[in-house]
Amino acid sequence: MMARNAYDAADSDMTEAEVAALFRMDRVEVRDELEVLRYQADGQSDDGFERIDLDPNQLLLAV
């Protein structure tokens, strides 16, 4: 969470590549991880969509 806050701060000089190195991920994986962290922090995503976590072991029943 602290890394996300540091990266998202308005006066941040941290680059996406630096965040990727910190998380030991590539830049695409970091974008996804930051999106998850943003959602956990405030319940919203940047693209306006709501994240839905599904359990693949549960059956989805048609209504």
FIZA-56409 format. One record per residue (C-alpha): residue number from 1; residue in one letter; chain; x, z, y. Coordinates in pm, whole numbers, always signed. Layout:
BEGIN
{NUM, "A", "A", {X, Z, Y}}
...
//
This chain:
BEGIN
{1, "M", "A", {+0, +0, +0}}
{2, "M", "A", {+282, +80, +241}}
{3, "A", "A", {+437, -263, +191}}
{4, "R", "A", {+101, -429, +257}}
{5, "N", "A", {+56, -225, +574}}
{6, "A", "A", {+407, -313, +690}}
{7, "Y", "A", {+350, -684, +624}}
{8, "D", "A", {+1, -693, +782}}
{9, "A", "A", {+98, -499, +1096}}
{10, "A", "A", {+52, -701, +1414}}
{11, "D", "A", {+410, -638, +1525}}
{12, "S", "A", {+561, -697, +1180}}
{13, "D", "A", {+871, -914, +1144}}
{14, "M", "A", {+846, -906, +763}}
{15, "T", "A", {+820, -1246, +601}}
{16, "E", "A", {+628, -1341, +290}}
{17, "A", "A", {+961, -1405, +115}}
{18, "E", "A", {+1075, -1051, +195}}
{19, "V", "A", {+754, -906, +55}}
{20, "A", "A", {+799, -1120, -257}}
{21, "A", "A", {+1151, -984, -302}}
{22, "L", "A", {+1024, -629, -255}}
{23, "F", "A", {+755, -675, -520}}
{24, "R", "A", {+990, -881, -740}}
{25, "M", "A", {+736, -1163, -756}}
{26, "D", "A", {+720, -1518, -633}}
{27, "R", "A", {+534, -1595, -311}}
{28, "V", "A", {+217, -1714, -486}}
{29, "E", "A", {+193, -1395, -693}}
{30, "V", "A", {+253, -1188, -379}}
{31, "R", "A", {-34, -1358, -197}}
{32, "D", "A", {-267, -1263, -483}}
{33, "E", "A", {-132, -908, -497}}
{34, "L", "A", {-170, -864, -121}}
{35, "E", "A", {-528, -986, -146}}
{36, "V", "A", {-600, -725, -416}}
{37, "L", "A", {-440, -452, -205}}
{38, "R", "A", {-637, -557, +103}}
{39, "Y", "A", {-958, -546, -97}}
{40, "Q", "A", {-876, -201, -236}}
{41, "A", "A", {-801, -74, +113}}
{42, "D", "A", {-1105, -203, +300}}
{43, "G", "A", {-1336, -369, +47}}
{44, "Q", "A", {-1312, -710, +209}}
{45, "S", "A", {-1109, -1021, +150}}
{46, "D", "A", {-968, -1257, +411}}
{47, "D", "A", {-1169, -1554, +289}}
{48, "G", "A", {-1510, -1388, +320}}
{49, "F", "A", {-1572, -1370, -54}}
{50, "E", "A", {-1628, -1047, -239}}
{51, "R", "A", {-1397, -981, -533}}
{52, "I", "A", {-1576, -912, -859}}
{53, "D", "A", {-1381, -760, -1145}}
{54, "L", "A", {-1529, -840, -1483}}
{55, "D", "A", {-1449, -680, -1815}}
{56, "P", "A", {-1384, -970, -2056}}
{57, "N", "A", {-1478, -743, -2345}}
{58, "Q", "A", {-1833, -701, -2220}}
{59, "L", "A", {-2096, -961, -2292}}
{60, "L", "A", {-2257, -1127, -1993}}
{61, "L", "A", {-2629, -1142, -2046}}
{62, "A", "A", {-2840, -1412, -1885}}
{63, "V", "A", {-3125, -1281, -1676}}
//
